Amino acid sequence: MPLQLRFVTSATRHGDLPPSDAELALVGRSNVGKSSLINALANRRQLAKVSNTPGRTQLLNLFELPGGGTVVDLPGYGYAAVPMREKAKWQGMIEGYLLEREALVLVLVLVDGEIGPTKLDAQMLDWLRQEGVPHTVVATKLDKVKPSRLATRKRDLAKGCGLETGDVMWVSAAKGTGVEALAAHVNMLLAG
């Protein structure tokens, strides 16, 4: 069953976001498919803006469930077609949000399933572990992985993230694979 998400607001600081009882955040490198996954979870095409140009998400974008739980789409890390000073602001915005947002119950770290974890993904995972921020790895773009390579890709991606194979959730926003299971997980975490 799709999440009944609705867009509420965007902000440059977590303190400008409305309060929430329980919140989930999505992080990942630019162009990993955060906005596409939000749209797939809600079964709506244009809820979150999707672009082929990395770096389009530049604010904390907050979506709300009917029960009061919220989902926040964070700017991507890595390549983005924006000035370096703008990317530096994002880092402060993201770190402040992840460390200080009291309602945050889980961070979904999106990793490109086709290429595996990048150096930046590994750094993000190490940082989250060091700071004690609860997180789950979600491998996106499952549809791009050849079936003959899937078992190897799952094993290698999990190892690259410092996890066991079964600890990674795999999804395809384009095909809908794994989206229902992830939506159920999100609903369970954010149920008011």
N, C-alpha and C positions, 0 to 999 in steps of 0.2 A: 504494500500500500504506500503510495507516495506521501512525502511529508507535505503538510499544508502550510508551506512557508509563504510569508509575505515580506516584501522589502519594507524596512522601517526608516533607516537613515544611514548616512555616511559621516565619518568624523576623522579628524587628524589625530585626536588624542582619545585614549580609552575613557578618560574622565568626562568626555562629551557624549558618550553613549548612554542611553537610558539604562536603568538598573534591570537586572535579570535574576531569576531564581536559579537558573542553571544554563550554562553557555558552553558551546562547542566551537572551536576555531579550526579553520583550514589554513595550513601553511604549505608551501612548496615552491620550487623554483618557478620563475616566469615561464609560462607556456606549458605547465604540467597538466592543466585542465581543471583548475579549482572551480572556475565559473561554470564550466560545462557539467561538472559533477553536481554542483548545487542545482542546476536546471534539471538534471536527470533525477536527483533525489525528490524534487518537487513535481516532476513530470510536466514541466513548463519550459518552453523554448527560450523565452526572453526575460526570465526573472532576473538572472545575473547577466551582465553584458559579457559576451564572448568576443574575442578578437584574435586574429592571427598574428598580431603584433605583440611581442612580449612587453610586459610592463604597463598594460592598460589599467589594471587594478592598482590605484594609487592611494586609496583611503581604507579605513576600517569600515567595511560594509556589513551592516547588521540586518539579519532576517529574523522574523519571529514566528514561532509556532502558536497555534490557538491556546495551548495550555500555559503559555508564558515563557517557555524555554526559547533560547535564541541561538543562532548560528552566525558566526562572524567570518567573513572572507577577508584574509589579510593580503597585503601586497606581496607579490612574488619576490624571491631573491634570485640573484644571478643576473643574466643578461636582460637589460631593458633599454629601450630606446629613449632614455631620459638622461639629463645631466647628472654627473656624479654627486653634486651637492643634494639633489633630490633623492637619490638612492640612499645617501647618508641619513637623511631625515627619516626615510622608511625604516632603517635599522633601529633607530631610537624609538620610533612609533611601535614597531613590532615587539621589541624587547620590553618596553614599558607595559604594553598590553599583556604579554605573556607572563610577566612577573607580578603585575599589580592588579589585574582584573580578578576580583574576588569570586565572581560567579563562574569562572572558568573551571569546568570539570574534566575536559579532555581536549587535546589537540590532535587533529588528524593531520599527519605528515604525509603529503602526497608525493609519491616518487614515480617517475615515468617507468612503467613496466617494460617498455621496449628497450630502453637504454640502461636501466638500472640506476642505482644511487650514484649521484655525482659527488665530487669532493664537497660541494656546498651542502648537499643533503646529509652527508656524514657529519659535517660540522654542526648542522642544525640538530641532528639527533644527539650528538655528544653534548651540546649545550643544554638541550632539554633534560637529558639525564643528569648532568652536573647540577642543574638548578632544581631538580626534583619536580619538573612539570610533567603531569601524566599525559601520555601520548600513545597513539596507535599508528602504525604505518599502513597506508592504503596505496597499493600499486595501481596506477591508472593505465589506460590505453591497452588493456588486455587484448582487445581485438587486433592490435598491431603485432602481437607475438605469434609467430608461426606455431601451429599445434605440435609439430615435431620438436620444437625447441622449448615448449612450455615447462616441462618438468625441470629441465636444466636452468631455465631463466628464473623459475620460482626459487629454486635452491640457491642460485648465485645472488639473486636480489636480497633474499633474507640474510644470507651470510654477509653481504656488503653492508647491511643495516645492523649487523650484530644481533640477529634474531634467529629463531627456529622457523622453518618453512611455514608451519601452521599459524605463526603469529602475525603474518601479513595478510591483510584483506585485499583481494584482487577485484577490480571493477573495470567495466567499459561503459563510459557515459554514452558512447555512440551506439552500442548494441544493447545496453541495458543489463548486461551480465553483472551479477553481484550487487547491483544497485538496491534491489529489494532487501537483501540481507543487511546491507549497510544502513538503509533507511530504518529498518526495524531496530538495529543497534542504537542509532541516534535517538529514535523515539523513546527507547527504554531509558537512555541516559538523561533525556531532557523532560520526561513526563512530569508534569506539575503536580 
